[in-house]
């Protein structure tokens, strides 16, 4: 007896647990927590596989999760469980129509209508199935008949709207959807359909841009109304995100699409949503956030793989991940060079190579960019500098001259100075001098040009006085320690070579007065005094040079030689 009672108690507890599980699934569904609802209802159906209400609920859950295949499986089981249940008939036939199984859907609905000819919802479902099967006239007859059977419900107007929408008669579709909303202002399906028809009206408007924009705005408003009523209505975020994307409102697009992805991470549209979101985030410069979505597109969406790679490479560049950018641009350049044929992308590629340490490859890529577009002045200049630093002086000169031809006169003085420096380094001092004189004519304040002109003249065998004259002229424009450091050392060295000690002492004294921390100035000053035979002053300035730079061996040697105390 006790055993029987125990078994009965266990059975009651099990039934209670199962009932609770079904109620929990229903509660989760009502709360729009569809993923959790799906897990719960499937657990329940393992124990109660023939529960009609649970099967219909499972179909509804998977419909919301945008998984039509699983929804169809449960609706079919519900229909097989009870072929006379109107809800199962409508749900199963609709799922069959969506799959393209029109003949079977129509047969099921025809059989149901013969048994229940006055069921307005069955007749609407039959009309919708005819519409899905492209039987337009028959669909119109059935849907109109259903609408007349009961004008107080929105369903007939929604079905007629669908009929006109299918025929691209968008104004009539809009009118019927609006009538449905008058009957039921909270009908989310009506809001959704109205949003879609406004979008189609906008796309169809090719003459009046203002009207098209108004339709787009109304579409957005309808999706917004849906979200106000149900913040978990996933499709509203997806469709609104698309409109924002095509309207170049990328920040709003990204926000809306991310919400959709959060709500429906595994839905068929989720891949497309990630792609739109990736592009939107890249457009607004949020590359760190875009990377995840771009990687998804590269790995999962074959049709956009290369474009996603390009956007990802651009993002790596913007994020200063230059090695990653260079590697990805390099892959694209090998597989599909036309994709990065734009000057800007080739510049990104080239600078990524520079900044990741591959200067040789960078010069090749940047040369392609400026050969294609000679208006890229910054890149032309930088490429010239890269060539000069790698001692490719002729290539550097070509770039500098191209800059002069195409980029105006703003820094022409500097460019001529660089041309002069390149000629000088290539052992062409006369050509260097010509360019450097041009530099000084364009901008008399470029101290570097005076220094290089003096060196060029000296190498060309010019008179010492001419060289000294250039250096002294340069000193008048040397306003900073760095500028003085360009002119004075060469001037002092030249005066020393010529044994013009008085002038050397004067020049070095002026330099030391301007830059009292320069050990080199004190050293030349000491040498000048030594050359003039002023031992005490020479010792004084050798000591000063050593104070400023204790490692100056020449100062130590001369102090010892002079027997300075």
C-alpha positions, 0 to 999 in steps of 0.5 A: 500500500505504501509503495502504491502511494509513493508511486502515485505521489511521484506521478503527481510531482512529475505531472506538476513539474511538466505543467510548470515547465509548459507554463514557464515556456509560455511565460518566457514567450510572452516576455519575448525571451525566445531563446530561453523559451525554445530550450524550455518547450523542447525539454517539455516536449521530450516528455509530452511529444503530442501536446498540441498547445506545446507544439503550436507554442514551439512553432511560434517560438521558432517563428519569432527566432526566424528559424522557419525550418524548425517552426515548420517541424513543430507546426507539422507535428501539431497538424498531425496531432489534430487535423481539425484544429483551425490554429494548427491548420493555419500555422502549418499551411502558412509555414508550407507556403513560406517554404514554397510547398504551395500545393500541399498548403492549398489542399489542407486549407481547401479541405478545412474550408469545406468543413468550415466555410464560414470561418473567416480566418481560414478563408483569409489564410486560404487567400494568403496561400493563393497569393503565395502561389501567385494565383492573384485573381483567386486570392483577391476573390477569397480575401475580398470575400473574407473581408466582407464576412467581417469588416470589424477585424483588421485581418482582412485589410492586412491580407488585402494590403498584402495582395496589393503589395505583392502586385506593387500597387503600393498606394492601395496596399498602404490604404488597407494597412492604414485601415487595419491600424484604425481597427487595431492601433496596437497591431504590430503586424500592421505597423510592420507592413505599413513600414515596409510599404512606405519604404517601397513607395520611397524607392519607387519615387524617382522624381520627387526627392522630398516625397521620397524622403518623407516616405523614408521618414514615415517608414522609420516612424512606423518601425519606431512605433513598433519598438515603442510597443515592443522593445524586443521586436527584432525585425524592426531594428534590422529594417530600421538599421538598413534604412539608416545605412542606405541613408548614410546615417551610419551611427544610427544604423550601427546602433539599431543593427547591433540591437538586432544582432543581440536579439537574433544572433543566429537568425538568417538575417544576422549575417547581413546585419553584421555586414551592414553593421561592420560597414557602418562602424568603419564609416564612423571610425569605430574600427575597434568595434567593427573588427569583430563584424568584419572578421565575421564577414571575411570568414562567413560571407563569401560574397563580400569577403574581399570587400570586408578584407579591404575594410578590415585593412583600412581599420587596421591602418586607422587603429595603427596596427600597421603590420596587420594592415600591411599583411592584409593589404599585401594579401589583397594586392596578390589576390585582387590588386584592382580592389586596392587600385584607389590612390588612397588605399595604395597610400594606406598600403604604402604607409603601413609598410613604412611604419611596419619596417618594410621601406623597400616595398613601401617605396614601390607601392607609394610610387604606384600611388603617385604615378597614378595621381600626381596631386598627392603632394604629401605622399610625393614629398615623403616618397622623395625623402624615402628615396633620399634616405636610401641614397636613391638620389635620382629617384628622389629628385624626380619626386621633388621635381614632380612636387614643384610641378604639381603642388604649388609654391608654398614650400618651393624653397625647401624642395629646391634645397632638398634637390640641391642636397640630393645632387650634392650627395650624388657628387654633382656639386654644380647642379646642387649649387644651381638648385640651392640658389633657387632655394634661397631665391624662393625663401631666403630664410632656409639656413640649410640651403646656405650650408649646402650651397657653401659645401657645393661651391667648395666642392666645385672649386669656388673661391674661399671668399665666395664660400665664406660670403654664403656662410656669413649670409646664412648666419644672419638667418640662423635664429635657433641653436639648431640653425646656428649648429648648421652654419658655424661649425662649417664656417669655423672649420673653413677659417681654421683650414685657411689659418684665419685665426682672428676671424675664427676667434671672432666667429667662435666667440659670436657662436659661444655668446649665442649658444653658451652650452656648445662645447664645440664653440668654446673649442674653436674659440680656444683654437683661434686664441691658440693660433693667435699665440694667446696661451692664457685665453686658449687655456681658458676656453679649452677648459670651458670646452671640457667643462661642457664636454669632458670627453673632448680628447682634442681639448685635453691634448691641447691643454697638455701641449700648452702646459696650461695650469 
